[in-house]
Amino acid sequence: MPSTNSFRQQKSKLRFGATMLVLSLSLWPIAQATAADIVGRVDGQEISADDLAIAEQMYAQQLGQMPEDAKRSMLVDALIDLRVVANAARKANIAEQDAYKRQLAFFEAQTLRSLFLEQRVSKTVTDAAVRAAYDEQAAKIPPVLERRLRHILLRSEKDALDVIKSLKDGKAFSDVARERSSDEVSKAKGGDLGFVAEGEVVPEIDVAAAKLKPGEFTQTPVASAFGYHVVLLEETRNRPAPAFEAVAPQIRQALEAREERRIVSELRAAAKVEKLVPDVTPPKAGDGDDH
């Protein structure tokens, strides 16, 4: 459970972004909220569930995996503090100052940019586009042969020969592995090593497995630095591509970033742009400088 200090630190981080949030909220159209949508009031001014949703989106990283009821409580506290300070700022005529107007103009442009790109990108980066990109990349993955192996590790060649005899007599490989193998990791799984590609197991097992057909086991002990192995090849396959569900979020993110760059580049090319400072390539991360 997070400590009181940790909650205070998180609340402090929420307050840190208050200026940005209040300016962002000021750009949203005001809708009539029902009583069920109201989460707080400050001097009669209502704080709505829509305000809460914007705050939650803005503070998502700081909130992390906090329980929903605690997250909601902290966000409402942050919005109340925000409204209290914002009201005091208006009374102090901060809204008439040039500094406020400059920041408001900046955040207005930032919000317009965000919504414009989000709406334009969503028209191109559809579920179908993500699936098509996945299919294209999956088709380009070179085939990698994988073998599903089981093995029994013995301490002596004599023990390995005894095991081979038991297998020839019809005893199940997995049963013998559970009884005799000294590999504590695979022993409980009947000697199962899963699907492995060349180079993912000790070289001696790779060499021995390459000579087997599915269903066959080695007829002589396979010596390695770990002892003596008896190896069974269950089946072979080409390694499948990662599951679509596992990589779809990364694919979507990459497509969205690429489409954003394309849109910005296209708009910039059509605009009259004057950059009055030299182009300088930023240093690479981890270059040793204290940035």
N, C-alpha and C positions, 0 to 999 in steps of 0.2 A: 504494500500500500504506500503511495507517495506520501512523503512527510509534509508537515505544515509549511516548512521552508520552501519545499519544491513547488507547492501550490502558489505560494507568494511570488516566487520567481516567475512562474508561468503568467500570473496575473500582471506582473510588472511588464512582461513582454507584450501582453495584450495592450496595455496602456501605451507602450512605445509606438504602436502603429496608429494611435488615435487620430492624429491629424489627417493621415491619408484616408482613413475610413470616413471621417465626417465630411471630407471634401467629396469623396466618392458618393456618399449617400445623398449629398446635396444635389447631385446631378440626376438622380433617379426621379421619375415622375411620382407625385404623391397620390396614392390610391386610398380610397376609403376602406378602412379595415373594420372587420366585424369584431365583436367583443371577444370571440374565441381566438382571434389573431393577435390580441394585445398581450405583450409579455412584460410591460412595465410602463410607468409614467414618470415624467419629471416636470413639475410645475404645470401639470395638466396636459403636457405634450406626450402623445402616445408613442411607445416603441413597439413596432409590429413584428410579427413572425417573419415578414420579408426582410426587415432590418437584421433580424437574427440570422437569417440564411446568408445574407451578404457578409456579415461578420464571421460566420463559421467558415465560409469559403476563403476569406482573406486570412484567417488565422489558423488554417488547417494544419500547417506544419508545426506551429508552436503547441497546438493542442494534442497532437499525436494520437495515442490510443486511449485517451482519457474516457472513463465511463460517460455515457450519454447524459445522465442527469447532472453530473459534475460539470461537464462541458457546457451544458445549457445554462446552468447557474452562473458560471464564470463569465460567459459571453454576455448575459443580461447585465451582470455587474459592470462589465467593461462598457457596455452601451449606455448604462446610466451615468457612469463617470464621464463618458464622452459627451453626453448631452449636457450634463451639468457644467463642464468646462467650456463647451461650445457656447452655451447661453451666456456665460460670464464674459467670453471673448466678444460676443456681439455687443453686450452692454458697454464694453471697453472700446467699442468702435474698431476692433481689429479688422472687421470686414471691409472697412473703408481704406485700409492701408494697402500700399502698393505690393508689399511682400505677400499679403494674402491673395491679392488678385493674380500675382505671378504664379503662386503655387496652385491656385484654383485653375488657371489656364493650362498649367502643365498637366494636372490630374485629369482635367477634362479631355485633353488631347490623348492622354494615356488610356482613358476609359473608352474613348471613341475608337482608338486603334485596336484595343483588345476586342471589343464587340464586333468591329468591322471584320477583322481577320477571323474571328471565331465563326462568324456567319458565312463568310466566303469559303473558308476551309471546309466547313461541314458539308458544303454542297459537293465537294470533290472527294474528300476522304470519307467515303461511306463504308458500311460494313462489307459491301461487295468489293470495294477497292482494296480493303485490308485482306480479304480472302484471296483476291487475285494476286496480290503481292506475295502472300504466303505461298501460294501454289507455284508462282514463278521461282521463288527462291528455293523451295523444296525440290523442284525439278533440277536445279543446278548443283545440288549437293552430290559430290562424287560418291559412288557406292563404296561402302566399307563392310567387308565381310566380318560377321560376328559369329562366334560359336558359343553354344550353351554347353558348359562343361560342368561335370562333377569330378571331384577327386577325393582320394583317401590318402592321407599322409601317414607314413609309417617311419619308425625310427631305424629299422634295419631292413636289409634286402630280404632276409629270411621271412620277416613279418609280411613284407609286400608279396612275396611268393605265396604265402599261406592265404592271403586275401584273394589273390588272383585265382587260386584253386577253389576257394569258396564261391567266387563269382561264376566260375566255369561249371560248378556243381548246381548252379541255379539260384543261389541266394541273391536277393535284391540288393543292388548297389547302394541304395540309400540306407538300407538297414545295416549293412556292413559298415558304411561310413559312420553312422551314429554309434556303433559298437566299438570300432577300432581306430578311427582317425584321430591323430594327435593335433589336427588343425582345429582349435577350439572355436574359431569363428564360423567355419562352414560345417562343422560336425553336427550341430543342432539342426541344420537344414539338409541333412542327408548328403553332405559334401557339395551342395549346389554352389557354384561360383557365378551363376547367372550368365548373361550374354557378355562375352568379352571379345575385343578385337585383338589383333596381333600386337604384341608389345605391352598389353595390359596385365599379363601374368608372367611368371618366370619363364625365361627363354626355353628351358627344357620342356615345359608343358606345351608351349606354343609348337615346338617341333614335333612332339609326339601327337598332339591333337590334329595337326595337319595331315597326318597319315591315316587317320581314322575316318570311317564312314558313320553317319548317324546310327546310333544304337550300339556301336562297338566300343570296347574298352581295351586299354593297352595289355598286351599279352606278356610283357616283361616289365619289371619295375623301372620307373623313370627317376634317375638320380638327379638331385639338385643340392644346393647348399643347405636346404632345409631338411633333407632326408630323402625318403623314397616315396614316389607317388604312384598311385594307380589312377588312370584318367579315363573318364567316360565322356564320349561326345554324344550329346542328346539330339541336337539339331543345329542347323546353320541358317543364317538369314543375312540379308543386307540391312545394315543399321537403318531404322526408320527415322524420318525427319522428326524434329521436336513436335509435340502435339500443338495444334493450332491454338487451343485455349491458353497454352502456356506462354506463347510468344506474341499473341495478337496485340496485347497492350503496347509492347515495345515497337511492333510494326506500325501501329496506329500513330504512336508518338513520332516515329521517324518520318512517316508520310506527312503528318501535320507540320512538322518543322520544315520539311522540304517545300511544301506548298506555301507556307508563310514566306519563306525566302524568295520563292518565285514571284509571289504577289507583290512583295515589297520592291523587289528588283524591277519588276515591270512598271510599277507606279513611279519609282524613282527615275527610270529612264524617260518617262513621259513628262516629268516635271522639270522646271528650270531650277537646278540645284547649284548653289555656290558654297563650297566648303572652304572656309578662309583660314584653316589651319593645316599644317602638313600632314600627309598620311604617314602614320607610324605603326609598324607591326608590333602588337603587344608581346612581351616576353612570354616564353612557354612556362607553364606551371612547374614549380619545383626547380627553378634555375638557380636557387641559392640566394636570390636577392630578397630582402625584407620588404615585401610589398604591403 
